[in-house]
Amino acid sequence: MELLFLAILLLIMAWALGSGYPVAFALPGAAIISIGLAAGAGYLFGGGTDAYFHSGGPQQWLSAGVTNLRGVYWEVDRDTLIAIPLFIFMGIMLQRSKIAEDLLVTMAQLFGPVPGGLGISVVFVGALLAATTGIVGATVVAMGLISLPAMLRNNYSPSLASGTIAASGTLGQIIPPSIVLIILADQLASATDQASTARKALHKEATGELSMPSVFDVSSTSAGEMFLGALVPGILLVLIYMLYILAYAIINPKKAPSVPRDEEFSLAFWGNVALTLIPPLTLIFLVLGSIIAGVATVNQAGAIGAAGAVIMAGYRLNREGRNTYLPAIIGLLGLAVIAFALANYPMNLKAASTPEDMTGIYIGAFGTLLMTVSLIWSGMRVMRIEETLTGVMLETAKTTSLVFVILLGAAMLTAAFRAFGGEELVRDFLTGLPGGFWIQFLIVMLVIFLLGFFLDFIEIAVVVVPIVAPILLADPTANITAVWLGVMIGLNIQTSFLTPPFGFALFYLRGVAPAAVKTMQIYKGVVAFITLQLIALLIVGLYPPLVNYLPNRSSYLSETSPPPRNPRLQYCMDDYVISGLQSDGGRTQRAIAALQALDVSALPDDLADDLREAAEDAATFPQAVNLIPEKAAVVGAAAGEYRPVLEVVRSIEKRIRNHQEDLADINTEMGRVREAASESRTIVLEARKVELEAAIAALEAQIPETWDPIHDTFKALTDDEENARLASRRIGDNSYETVAEIAALLRGNDAFNALEEPLRALRAAVETGEPEATAAALDMVADQFRDIEGAGDIRSDLGAARRVLERTPDDRAEALEEFDSALAEYEAQASWRDAAGAAILPGLESFLVDTQATLGVRFGQRLTREQGLYLAGCTANHRSLALSF
């Protein structure tokens, strides 16, 4: 019965959308009606209102959508959607202030002499507007009104002209900042949690281990990472568009002719180009650059963009007035003052304690005041001139309300879909497909592409993604990243604006195109660009670093980069060490030999033994590291025969799990069916139960008898590889850390010697001095020894003497005994420290420097720049985990 109501849900939604009913009400309406029908049917025929739900009851599922959406705003970690109205405001403000018009006219003049130059200029401006506005309707309308007549006057093919404008207008969906990417990031954040839980359960079932190593976990994403991940694919798409138009113009010069300029490119012209281009580019830099540099969150960057758009509109709308550019100049000056303060002063008001700190605060406050004056002045201009600010605020409120009402409706629809078992149905269908992950992925992408013919991007993002994303992310076969999946879906969703019959970009362009341009010509024109988008999708799919590299680079080079010992990085760290040993020209080997040759006789016996042991361990390090690729090669060779058997067995086990879940549902339903009127239903369920038990037994019989020994043999090989990796890491860590500790001890010799006189002067005070003052003096000297490596025993004995004086001030003998113990320890160390420092420290320092990238690779508190760049490239590729599950 659940399937019946699931079908009713989908039919009602399809009918409502097809009849032109508003999407914002069609989605929740379909959910409410279908849940109500299921509850009523259950009450009348099933013995309870929850009889025909997959789990739970109607009250739970009716409130689930609202509850889930409310969590977006009340959970501190999920406030990303706040950026949506900010970016919408920025886009509408820039469109209303005619900055888009200026860009189109100027770029058309600049690129006109190039074959297909007008088309290339449209793509270029579309990319700039995408990075500043992101509003498809505004971009397509603006370019349609300005560029389409110009392209037709210059004998451009109507199909090429309309296709170029429609496709360029959709770039705002993939080039950040993009509303689509923000919504996808929010949806994928939830999907990642579900996928992580599913993968842990899969690992437990496959291996029997209670906990899964963190290196196997699913990687999450954020709006900032989505922006970074989409940047290169967006630029790639722009270049593909431009190359296509250029090639088209060269092959068909009559359909895309060049437009020579009658006048030369004068200084005034280049000045106009700079004035037109630099402000939008500056805004792009501030918005995206602040996110990439980690200076601002996505929400803060949205506020920066909105403020920048107001300032730009302030001078653009006031072209004929006095002091046209003065507010913008004041704003730039304020920005420069703030940048100066941030670069030269610690701008933390709570921690400000010196006059210099307060000077930085005052400078920053002055810069903020200048920015405030600029923003208020520009805002008053925008409000006064044609009531632009009022119109922009109204449009922002309308568009934002539309987005969030659709989000609410989609959340309710998704809840209803899950209520009737739709999510499990989709999961069973996808996981049951032959061919593994990539067939599942291709099916999902095809479904999203086809849905784009009928649905808007928001509906696809918030209805389809929460259902399919956890399934795809949980699969260890490809081990894809959430940011890569999000960008792939974003590129695919972008086609929904172009695909007939309901592509919104087509409607926008049709509304402003002259009657001479036929609708079929518009449809024909976008076909080529849809194909180009699919080509870009294929390129990004085949080469994941195009998406993953920039987010990884930003993370690994940031102030909060993970430490080198982070478990998720260790496979790539091993590769980094192997590469370092192969490319350092024997530097590590020479450093190890020099360490072994050091004369350690000046050190105490315990430290000398530790250093000799570290040198012996270090000598085995190259061999231990070189063992890793050997073991990995053995595993790779064995995987050829093991993988097909593994895939067969895991496929059988997956089907067994699906049957077991169905069997559990049947047992649950049989527990609810107790009335005599439901005996017929009980008979059906009993028959289905017997059928499932037989199917499970048949599947278990299909597992090869040789599976256990084959699995155990291969696991032994993978364990050998993992043990080789662990051994090389342990050797490197222990040997380097021992040398580093002894070197740190010897570096403290000067500070150690400087404390001799204060320490000896305390003895008389301990014997006869005032107890309270002596205890304070002991504590002060003990604190000075705290920062000296190897002086812990001295500090402990001084602390013991202080405690004796505080506890029993008259017991001078015991306090003196503790102090003399500290003094004896000091004298014992003083006897060898200077000699050892002169003889050994230079050699230890040289060893630490020469082996920092090999033995000491995991010793730092955070990644070095070289390590971060290497790891960003290494982790940008997807590494299959199938053999570990």
Order of alpha helices (4+ residues) and beta strands (2+ residues): alpha-alpha-alpha-alpha-alpha-alpha-alpha-alpha-alpha-alpha-alpha-alpha-alpha-alpha-alpha-alpha-alpha-alpha-alpha-alpha-alpha-alpha-alpha-alpha-alpha-alpha-alpha-alpha-alpha-alpha-alpha-alpha-alpha
